[in-house]
């Protein structure tokens, strides 16, 4: 009797499920979810500090504030992108 073998992993960049609809919906869902997360982060920042989040061209914001905000938003939006891509490519059924 032979032992079952593991399925070969999918090639990098290929999608294991979802189909054409996922290819259209995923970018739209990513855009919408990113917008919601960004607005939520801005709201929390404003509530906690009493100020708007720092912008790169704001002369009153320190370099540290701008970099920390940029890293935090980039990380949060990267997580959103991964979650939406994973949900969109999840096999149905």
N, C-alpha and C positions, 0 to 999 in steps of 0.2 A: 504494500500500500504506500502511495507517495504522499508526502506532506504538502499541504496547500502552500502555494507561493504567494508572496505579496505582489500586488499589482504594481506595475512600473509607475513612477511618478510622472505626472503630466509635464510636458516640455515647458520651459520657462516662457511666461507670457501667454500661454494658451489657457482657455477657459474650459472648465470641466462641465459647465452647465449654464443655464440661463438663456442662451440663444440670442436671436436678433433683438427681441424686446429688451433684454437686459443691457444690450449695447447702446440702446437709445435711452433707456430709463436711468441707468447708472450715472452718467454724467449729470443729468438733470437732478437726480437725487443728491449727488455729491455737492452740486452747487447750492441747492436749497439747504441741506444740512450744514454746509460750511457757513452759509449766511446766518443761520439760526445760532450756531455755536459762537460765531464771532460777535453777534449782537449780545448774546448772553454774557460772554466774557467782558465786553465793553461795559455792560450794565453792572456787573459785579465789581469791576475795577472802579467805576464811578461811585458806587455805593460805599465801597471800602475806603477810597482815598478822597472823595469829594472833588476829584478832577477828572477830566477826560483822559483816556489812554494817551501816552506819549506818541508823537509822530516824529519821524526822522528829521523833518525840516523845522521842528519846533526849537527855537533858540533857548527857551526856558527849561527844556527837558535835558537831564544829564545823559551822557552817552550810555551809562549803566542802565538807566531807566528804559531807554529806547531799545537797547540790546536785549534786556530781560523780557520786555513786552514782545519783541519780535520773535524770540526763541519760544516763548510760551504760546503765542498764537500759531506759529509754524508747527509746533508739536501737536497742538490740539487739532489743527486742520489736517495734519498727516494721519492722525488716528481716525478722524471722520472718513478720510479717503479710503483707508484700509477697511474699515467696518462696512462701508457701502459697497466696495468692490467684493468683499467676501460674501456679503448677503446677496448681491446680484449674481455671483457666479456659483452660488450654492445649488447643488442638484435638486431638482424638484421631485417630490414624491416620498 
